[in-house]
Amino acid sequence: MILASSAVAALNFLDLDGLQYGLGLGFKDKEQRLRWFTSPHPQESAQAQAQAHTKTSQRDLDSSSSVQKSISLRVGNCILALNQGDGDYLPGHSRGRPVQFLHIPKAGGTSVQKYVKEMAEPANIRVWWHDGGGSAYNPPMNKGVFVGHRGFGYSQTLAVENPITIVVLRDPVDRMISWFDYILQSEEPMFRRFWRSEIRGGGITLDQVVESYDLVLREDPNKLLPSGSASFELKAFHRVLRAQRAFLCGYDCMGMESVDDQQMLRRAAENLEKIDCVGVLENLDDLLLQMKTYLDFIPREVTSFPHYNEVRRGDKSNPTRDTLLKLKSYVKEEQLLYQRARELSFQRTAQANF
């Protein structure tokens, strides 16, 4: 994409130092900024290039003063038509790419989700929050920030908008222990079905749950499917074991018996590579550096997330070695996703530029 001399004049006209701060970019000098703004990007889609070319051709016919009011910019993987002094075209804003945070249960997602919401709303950005629903949930909204326990893409309507995507993964064994402890401590009405009679009768341990799950898994794994005959608690346990791959597989994978484990894993691995901001719980604050590259409403001076939804320290499970070995055998494929997420988190953080 080559800008006419009038468009280059528009870039000179703008306060690029202020602009690079607002967009989360960093340049050594003015010449580098101009090269970045005016050169084609290898990740631009053919459609985006065609649209940019059409807009540029039209601008060439406009007067210099008109061009000064509207120029094309590239931020990350997106092409933006940004008006001077107007941030509506930035990600999350009313005319920019939408933003999705995939909230995988017990992977640090509550801290990220609440923080994003708290930062976005004062910037007049709509935050849409929804849990569950699978492919049946397909609202018309396609702008703003989308959070909640929803799979990659969020919905059919949003997926076609190519949202900026954020996710946090966690060591799968640690995540399962945390999930179990959280369920037992939670006062949420939706969790009161989980082992409540056993708790009141003297408690149940993770060792006992894993032993029961293992018996059913060996006898007939189909009993653990949503339509199977296993207990509500064991079916939930089975679903949460595979949650990271299910969420990464996509919104249309959630709760689907027709998607087998291997197909789900392949799609999850492919989608993980596409995600813009990848975090892992043990280095959660690194995700902030990545997010600042795309989101102008994240304060540049903030270096850590607030912490929410933590399990009380004195109430954490201490499973036996046998239980830990069984859990590890159940989550071998989840572990592969987690290890790749660690690599991507390191790469994305090293590339962060704000």
Salt bridges, closest charged atoms under 4 A:
ASP17 OD1 - ARG33 NH1 3.07
GLU31 OE2 - ARG35 NH1 3.24
GLU121 OE2 - LYS117 NZ 3.16
ASP214 OD2 - ARG218 NE 2.67
GLU219 OE2 - LYS223 NZ 2.27
ASP252 OD1 - ARG267 NH2 2.90
ASP261 OD1 - ARG242 NH2 2.49
ASP261 OD2 - ARG245 NH1 3.82
GLU273 OE2 - ARG340 NE 2.69
GLU282 OE2 - ARG342 NE 3.50
ASP296 OD1 - HIS93 NE2 2.79
ASP315 OD2 - ARG312 NE 2.68
ASP322 OD2 - LYS326 NZ 3.46
GLU333 OE1 - ARG245 NH1 3.00
GLU334 OE2 - ARG245 NE 2.97
GLU343 OE1 - ARG340 NH1 2.81
